Amino acid sequence: MMEDRDVSQEVIDNYENAEKMMILVFAQWCINHRLPPLKLYKKAYPTQSGNQVLAETMERTVPRSESEVIQDETVLQVLQLFGNNDLAEVVQAEIDRREK
């Protein structure tokens, strides 16, 4: 039987892995739309000094030509699921700009 501490750590690990996937979806969506992920992140969170996980995740993105399509709705839903509403607003603004 797993101890409470082990279960808690597993929950934390699962959340962190899911969060990294969310960041990868965001970063790849940006690449696919020729947008700079770090710049959009900074626009959403100007008081933060940076996002180390996002910087590390950039190494896992692929060129636009090699990527699967990531729907706008998908990236917005994933960001909102993790409470990144400010970033979702910045992404929505980019979608709106593109559609004009």
ZAMARGU-4260 file (C-alpha; in steps of 0.2 Angstrom, whole numbers, plus 5000, padded with zeros to 4 digits):
<rodrens>
0) 5000/5000/5000 | 5006/5017/4995 | 5010/5029/5009 | 5001/5046/5010 | 5018/5054/5006
5) 5020/5043/4990 | 5003/5047/4984 | 5005/5066/4987 | 5021/5065/4977 | 5013/5055/4963
10) 4999/5068/4962 | 5012/5082/4961 | 5023/5073/4948 | 5007/5070/4937 | 5002/5089/4938
15) 5020/5094/4934 | 5020/5083/4919 | 5003/5089/4913 | 5009/5107/4915 | 5024/5104/4905
20) 5013/5096/4891 | 5002/5112/4892 | 5018/5123/4890 | 5023/5112/4875 | 5006/5114/4867
25) 5007/5133/4869 | 5025/5134/4863 | 5022/5123/4848 | 5006/5133/4844 | 5016/5149/4844
30) 5029/5141/4832 | 5016/5135/4821 | 5009/5153/4819 | 5026/5161/4818 | 5024/5169/4835
35) 5038/5171/4848 | 5032/5160/4864 | 5043/5169/4876 | 5038/5186/4870 | 5019/5182/4872
40) 5022/5175/4889 | 5031/5191/4894 | 5016/5201/4887 | 5004/5191/4898 | 5015/5191/4914
45) 5026/5207/4913 | 5031/5206/4931 | 5038/5189/4930 | 5057/5188/4926 | 5054/5173/4915
50) 5049/5155/4914 | 5062/5142/4915 | 5051/5128/4910 | 5045/5137/4895 | 5063/5141/4890
55) 5067/5122/4892 | 5052/5117/4883 | 5057/5127/4868 | 5070/5114/4865 | 5056/5101/4863
60) 5047/5110/4849 | 5048/5105/4831 | 5049/5116/4815 | 5032/5122/4809 | 5033/5110/4794
65) 5035/5095/4805 | 5021/5099/4818 | 5004/5093/4819 | 4990/5106/4818 | 4986/5113/4835
70) 4968/5121/4835 | 4966/5138/4842 | 4952/5131/4853 | 4964/5118/4860 | 4978/5129/4865
75) 4965/5141/4873 | 4956/5127/4883 | 4973/5120/4889 | 4979/5137/4895 | 4963/5140/4904
80) 4963/5123/4912 | 4979/5127/4921 | 4973/5144/4926 | 4984/5154/4913 | 4970/5166/4909
85) 4981/5180/4906 | 4991/5170/4893 | 4975/5164/4885 | 4969/5182/4883 | 4986/5186/4874
90) 4984/5171/4863 | 4966/5176/4859 | 4972/5193/4854 | 4984/5185/4842 | 4970/5174/4835
95) 4959/5190/4833 | 4973/5199/4824 | 4976/5185/4812 | 4958/5183/4808 | 4956/5202/4803
</rodrens>
